[in-house]
């Protein structure tokens, strides 16, 4: 059910009407039902992966919370008898237990993503090597890529890491956790939500507010204009030139590349506008994901303006844990390369995306060496 189809807007309208008729304390249940119905229109079987991610982080979060609560009670009950060294050793043992639990959560969630998204890519490369030595190729997995799996996996993992770090307590209702993972407007292309900003909005319930509906409709209309009027028209030129490049000259190549940039931005940001507008009509405010990225003055600034939720996710959960910029210059540059390598892999299972990630890491590294980047998160 594409965002640009009549079926989607009929679905959205019906969902909003029922949402505001229901009592506030059960509105979140209706959102959960809507979200799974929406995903079922693409694939009921693929929704099992979303259920798996939900179950993994739900029980993993409770496990992490129980370890922390048990430790806090023990330290409180024995604060008079334990020496400073004993307390330090006990806290370290708690951290080790929690690290193992977090490792298991990440292994399960990222393992699921790796199997469905990267297995065939790995097999194809193995087959290339086998072909060179005259061996029979390995059969590819007959598994389609579930829609939105990269988005809901990253969103789920952020929750688990935040609970591990004690940023907030775990969610004790598995169905509420299911809504956080599956909220339908953002399911297919983001933005990647954070539990502390999105969760309360999803569960609290909202009264009807005409301004929210008006703003949502305006944002949806702007998104449709960007996608249907601008992006789709630009795509005609791009596809004609890219698919028949022998028939065109250098000027057409330049125009096609420029129009591809327009097509890519207008299609993606237009979709995000529709997402934000649809959520706003339910009284839910989503994070902005674009901020005029083509007006950036550097690659670093571009990534603070483009796909902002992904950039912040990579910064908070990859770059900073690796050491960020609070390390030697050589290590800092390594952290940048690893972060953008992960970004490349996230975008697609293909060598071109890996090289794309390496190039962006190189650009960022060169900018830092030349002093062209502004201050960054540590």
C-alpha positions as CSV (number, residue, x, y, z in Angstrom):
1,X,0.0,0.0,0.0
2,X,2.1,2.8,-1.3
3,X,1.9,6.3,0.2
4,X,0.8,7.7,-3.2
5,X,-2.2,5.4,-3.6
6,X,-5.9,6.1,-3.0
7,X,-6.0,2.9,-0.9
8,X,-3.5,4.3,1.6
9,X,-5.5,7.5,2.1
10,X,-8.7,5.6,2.5
11,X,-6.9,3.5,5.1
12,X,-5.5,6.5,6.8
13,X,-8.8,8.3,6.9
14,X,-10.7,5.3,8.4
15,X,-7.9,4.8,10.9
16,X,-8.1,8.5,12.1
17,X,-11.9,8.5,12.4
18,X,-11.9,5.3,14.6
19,X,-8.8,6.5,16.6
20,X,-10.6,9.7,17.8
21,X,-13.9,7.8,18.5
22,X,-12.1,5.4,20.8
23,X,-11.3,6.3,24.5
24,X,-7.7,7.6,24.9
25,X,-6.6,4.6,27.0
26,X,-7.2,2.2,24.1
27,X,-6.1,4.4,21.2
28,X,-2.7,2.8,21.2
29,X,-4.3,-0.6,20.7
30,X,-6.0,0.6,17.5
31,X,-2.6,2.0,16.3
32,X,-1.1,-1.4,16.8
33,X,-3.9,-3.1,14.9
34,X,-3.6,-0.5,12.1
35,X,0.2,-1.0,11.9
36,X,0.0,-4.7,11.5
37,X,-2.9,-4.5,9.0
38,X,-0.8,-2.0,7.0
39,X,2.2,-4.4,7.0
40,X,0.0,-7.4,6.1
41,X,-0.9,-5.6,2.9
42,X,2.7,-6.2,1.8
43,X,3.4,-9.6,3.4
44,X,1.9,-11.5,6.3
45,X,4.9,-13.9,6.3
46,X,7.4,-11.0,6.4
47,X,5.7,-9.6,9.5
48,X,7.2,-12.6,11.4
49,X,10.5,-10.8,11.3
50,X,9.0,-7.7,12.9
51,X,7.4,-9.9,15.6
52,X,10.8,-11.6,16.2
53,X,12.5,-8.2,16.6
54,X,9.7,-7.1,19.0
55,X,9.9,-10.3,21.2
56,X,13.8,-10.1,21.3
57,X,14.0,-6.6,22.6
58,X,11.0,-6.9,24.9
59,X,12.4,-9.9,26.8
60,X,15.9,-8.7,26.4
61,X,14.9,-5.3,27.9
62,X,13.2,-7.0,30.9
63,X,16.2,-9.2,31.4
64,X,18.5,-6.2,31.5
65,X,16.2,-4.3,33.8
66,X,15.9,-7.2,36.2
67,X,19.7,-7.5,36.4
68,X,20.0,-3.8,37.2
69,X,17.1,-3.8,39.7
70,X,18.5,-6.9,41.5
71,X,21.9,-5.3,41.7
72,X,20.5,-2.0,43.0
73,X,18.6,-3.8,45.7
74,X,21.6,-5.8,46.8
75,X,23.8,-2.7,47.0
76,X,21.1,-0.8,49.0
77,X,20.5,-3.7,51.4
78,X,24.2,-4.2,52.0
79,X,25.6,-0.7,51.8
80,X,26.8,-0.8,55.4
81,X,28.6,-4.1,55.2
82,X,30.2,-3.9,51.7
83,X,33.6,-2.3,51.4
84,X,34.3,0.2,48.6
85,X,36.3,-2.4,46.7
86,X,33.5,-5.0,47.1
87,X,30.9,-2.5,45.7
88,X,33.2,-1.7,42.8
89,X,33.7,-5.4,42.1
90,X,30.0,-6.1,42.3
91,X,29.1,-3.2,40.0
92,X,31.6,-4.5,37.5
93,X,30.0,-8.0,37.6
94,X,26.6,-6.4,36.9
95,X,28.1,-4.6,33.9
96,X,29.5,-7.9,32.6
97,X,26.2,-9.6,32.9
98,X,24.4,-6.8,31.2
99,X,27.0,-6.7,28.4
100,X,26.4,-10.4,27.7
101,X,22.6,-9.9,27.6
102,X,23.0,-6.9,25.3
103,X,25.4,-9.0,23.1
104,X,22.8,-11.7,22.8
105,X,20.1,-9.2,21.9
106,X,22.3,-7.6,19.2
107,X,23.3,-11.0,17.9
108,X,19.7,-12.0,17.5
109,X,18.5,-8.8,15.9
110,X,21.5,-8.1,13.7
111,X,21.7,-11.8,13.0
112,X,18.2,-11.7,11.6
113,X,19.0,-8.7,9.5
114,X,22.3,-10.2,8.2
115,X,20.6,-13.5,7.2
116,X,17.8,-12.0,5.2
117,X,19.7,-9.0,3.8
118,X,23.3,-10.1,3.3
119,X,23.2,-13.9,2.9
120,X,22.8,-13.9,-0.9
121,X,25.4,-11.1,-1.2
122,X,27.9,-13.3,0.7
123,X,26.9,-16.4,-1.3
124,X,27.4,-14.6,-4.6
125,X,30.9,-13.5,-3.6
126,X,31.7,-17.1,-2.5
127,X,30.4,-18.4,-5.8
128,X,32.7,-16.0,-7.6
129,X,35.7,-17.5,-5.8
130,X,34.4,-21.0,-6.4
131,X,34.0,-20.3,-10.1
132,X,37.7,-19.3,-10.3
133,X,38.8,-22.6,-8.9
134,X,36.3,-24.7,-10.9
135,X,33.9,-25.6,-8.1
136,X,30.1,-25.8,-8.2
137,X,28.3,-22.7,-7.0
138,X,26.2,-22.6,-3.8
139,X,22.5,-22.1,-4.3
140,X,21.1,-18.7,-3.3
141,X,18.5,-18.4,-0.5
142,X,15.0,-18.1,-1.8
143,X,14.1,-15.4,0.6
144,X,12.8,-12.0,-0.2
145,X,13.8,-8.9,1.8
146,X,11.1,-7.9,4.2
147,X,10.0,-4.3,3.8
148,X,11.4,-1.9,6.3
149,X,13.6,-4.5,8.1
150,X,16.6,-2.2,8.3
151,X,14.5,0.6,9.9
152,X,12.7,-1.5,12.5
153,X,15.8,-3.4,13.4
154,X,17.8,-0.2,14.0
155,X,14.9,1.3,16.0
156,X,14.7,-1.9,18.1
157,X,18.4,-2.0,18.8
158,X,18.5,1.6,19.9
159,X,15.9,0.7,22.6
160,X,17.9,-2.2,23.8
161,X,21.1,-0.2,24.0
162,X,19.3,2.7,25.8
163,X,17.9,0.3,28.4
164,X,21.3,-1.3,28.9
165,X,22.8,2.2,29.5
166,X,20.0,3.0,32.0
167,X,18.6,5.9,29.9
168,X,15.1,4.8,30.8
169,X,13.4,1.7,32.3
170,X,12.2,-1.1,30.0
171,X,8.6,-1.3,28.7
172,X,6.7,-4.0,30.5
173,X,3.8,-4.4,28.0
174,X,4.8,-6.5,25.0
175,X,2.0,-5.1,22.9
176,X,3.1,-1.5,23.5
177,X,6.6,-2.6,22.5
178,X,5.1,-4.1,19.4
179,X,3.6,-0.7,18.5
180,X,6.9,1.1,19.0
181,X,8.5,-1.3,16.5
182,X,5.7,-1.3,14.0
183,X,4.1,2.1,14.0
184,X,2.9,2.1,10.4
185,X,3.6,5.7,9.0
186,X,7.4,5.3,9.7
187,X,7.7,1.6,9.0
188,X,9.0,1.6,5.5
189,X,11.3,4.6,5.3
190,X,11.7,6.1,8.8
191,X,12.6,8.3,10.4
192,X,14.2,6.0,12.9
193,X,12.4,6.8,16.2
194,X,13.8,6.8,19.7
195,X,11.7,5.2,22.5
196,X,12.0,8.1,24.9
197,X,10.6,10.6,22.4
198,X,8.2,8.4,20.5
199,X,6.9,5.8,23.0
200,X,5.0,8.2,25.3
201,X,3.3,9.8,22.4
202,X,2.2,6.5,21.0
203,X,0.7,5.3,24.3
204,X,-0.7,8.4,25.9
205,X,-3.7,8.9,23.7
206,X,-4.8,12.2,22.1
207,X,-7.9,14.4,21.8
208,X,-9.0,15.5,18.4
209,X,-7.3,18.7,17.4
210,X,-8.2,20.4,14.1
211,X,-4.9,22.1,13.8
212,X,-3.1,18.7,13.9
213,X,-5.3,17.5,11.1
214,X,-4.8,20.7,9.0
215,X,-1.0,20.6,9.5
216,X,-0.9,16.9,8.7
217,X,-2.9,17.4,5.5
218,X,-0.7,20.3,4.4
219,X,2.5,18.2,5.1
220,X,1.0,15.2,3.2
221,X,0.1,17.5,0.3
222,X,3.6,18.9,0.1
223,X,5.1,15.4,0.3
224,X,2.8,14.2,-2.6
225,X,3.8,17.2,-4.7
226,X,7.5,16.4,-4.1
227,X,7.1,12.7,-4.9
228,X,4.6,12.7,-7.7
229,X,5.1,16.1,-9.5
230,X,8.8,16.6,-9.1
231,X,10.5,13.2,-8.3
232,X,8.5,11.1,-10.8
233,X,9.0,13.7,-13.6
234,X,12.7,13.9,-12.9
235,X,12.8,10.1,-12.9
236,X,11.6,10.0,-16.5
237,X,14.7,11.9,-17.8
238,X,17.0,9.9,-15.5
239,X,15.8,6.5,-16.6
240,X,15.7,7.5,-20.3
241,X,19.4,8.5,-20.2
242,X,20.7,5.8,-17.9
243,X,18.9,3.0,-19.8
244,X,19.9,4.3,-23.2
245,X,23.1,6.1,-22.6
246,X,24.5,5.3,-26.1
247,X,21.9,7.5,-27.6
248,X,22.8,10.6,-25.6
249,X,25.7,13.1,-25.3
250,X,27.7,14.5,-22.4
251,X,25.2,17.3,-21.7
252,X,22.4,14.8,-21.2
253,X,24.7,12.8,-18.8
254,X,25.2,15.9,-16.7
255,X,21.5,16.7,-16.7
256,X,20.6,13.1,-15.8
257,X,23.0,13.1,-12.9
258,X,21.6,16.4,-11.6
259,X,18.1,15.2,-12.0
260,X,18.9,12.0,-10.2
261,X,19.9,14.1,-7.2
262,X,16.6,15.9,-7.5
263,X,14.7,12.6,-7.9
264,X,16.4,11.0,-4.9
265,X,15.9,13.9,-2.5
266,X,12.3,14.7,-3.6
267,X,11.2,11.1,-3.5
268,X,12.7,10.3,-0.1
269,X,12.0,13.6,1.7
270,X,8.5,13.7,0.1
271,X,7.9,10.3,1.6
272,X,9.1,11.6,5.0
273,X,6.7,14.5,4.7
274,X,3.8,12.1,4.2
275,X,5.0,10.1,7.2
276,X,5.3,13.2,9.5
277,X,1.9,14.5,8.2
278,X,0.1,11.2,8.8
279,X,1.6,10.8,12.3
280,X,0.6,14.4,13.1
281,X,-3.0,13.7,12.3
282,X,-2.9,11.2,15.1
283,X,-1.4,13.8,17.4
284,X,2.1,12.3,17.2
285,X,5.1,14.4,16.3
286,X,7.9,12.6,14.5
287,X,11.5,13.8,14.2
288,X,12.5,15.7,11.1
289,X,14.7,13.8,8.8
290,X,15.9,16.4,6.3
291,X,17.0,20.0,6.7
292,X,17.9,21.4,3.2
293,X,20.9,19.0,2.7
294,X,21.9,20.4,-0.7
295,X,22.6,23.7,0.9
296,X,25.4,22.2,3.0
297,X,28.9,23.6,2.8
298,X,30.7,20.3,3.5
299,X,30.2,16.6,3.5
300,X,30.0,16.6,7.3
301,X,27.3,19.2,7.3
302,X,25.5,17.3,4.6
303,X,25.2,14.3,6.9
304,X,23.8,16.5,9.6
305,X,21.1,17.5,7.2
306,X,20.4,14.3,5.2
307,X,18.6,11.3,6.7
308,X,19.1,12.9,10.1
309,X,17.7,10.1,12.1
310,X,20.1,7.6,10.6
311,X,23.1,9.9,11.0
312,X,22.3,10.5,14.6
313,X,21.8,6.7,15.1
314,X,25.2,6.0,13.6
315,X,26.8,8.7,15.7
316,X,25.2,7.6,19.0
317,X,25.5,3.8,18.6
318,X,28.6,3.4,16.4
319,X,30.8,6.4,16.3
320,X,30.7,7.5,19.9
321,X,31.0,4.0,21.4
322,X,34.1,3.4,19.2
323,X,35.6,6.5,20.8
324,X,34.3,9.3,18.7
325,X,36.9,12.1,18.6
326,X,38.0,11.5,22.2
327,X,41.0,9.5,21.1
328,X,44.1,9.8,19.0
329,X,43.7,11.4,15.5
330,X,44.5,8.1,13.8
331,X,41.8,6.3,15.9
332,X,39.3,9.1,15.2
333,X,39.8,8.7,11.5
334,X,39.4,4.9,11.9
335,X,36.1,5.5,13.8
336,X,34.8,7.6,10.9
337,X,35.6,4.9,8.3
338,X,33.9,2.2,10.4
339,X,30.8,4.3,10.9
340,X,30.5,5.0,7.2
341,X,31.2,1.5,6.3
342,X,28.3,0.5,8.5
343,X,26.2,3.2,6.8
344,X,27.1,1.7,3.4
345,X,26.1,-1.8,4.5
346,X,22.9,-0.5,5.9
347,X,21.9,1.1,2.6
348,X,22.3,-2.1,0.6
349,X,24.0,-5.5,0.2
350,X,26.2,-4.6,-2.7
351,X,29.9,-3.7,-3.3
352,X,28.8,-0.3,-4.7
353,X,27.3,0.6,-1.3
354,X,30.4,-0.5,0.5
355,X,32.6,1.7,-1.7
356,X,30.1,4.5,-1.3
357,X,30.5,4.2,2.5
358,X,34.3,4.2,2.2
359,X,34.2,7.2,-0.1
360,X,32.1,9.2,2.3
361,X,34.4,8.2,5.2
362,X,37.3,9.4,3.1
363,X,35.6,12.7,2.4
364,X,34.9,13.2,6.1
365,X,38.5,12.3,7.0
366,X,39.9,14.7,4.5
367,X,37.7,17.5,5.7
368,X,38.8,16.9,9.3
369,X,42.4,17.0,8.2
370,X,41.9,20.3,6.4
371,X,39.9,21.8,9.3
372,X,36.8,22.2,7.2
373,X,34.3,20.6,9.7
374,X,32.6,22.4,12.5
375,X,32.5,20.9,16.0
376,X,31.0,17.4,16.3
377,X,29.7,15.2,19.0
378,X,32.4,13.6,21.1
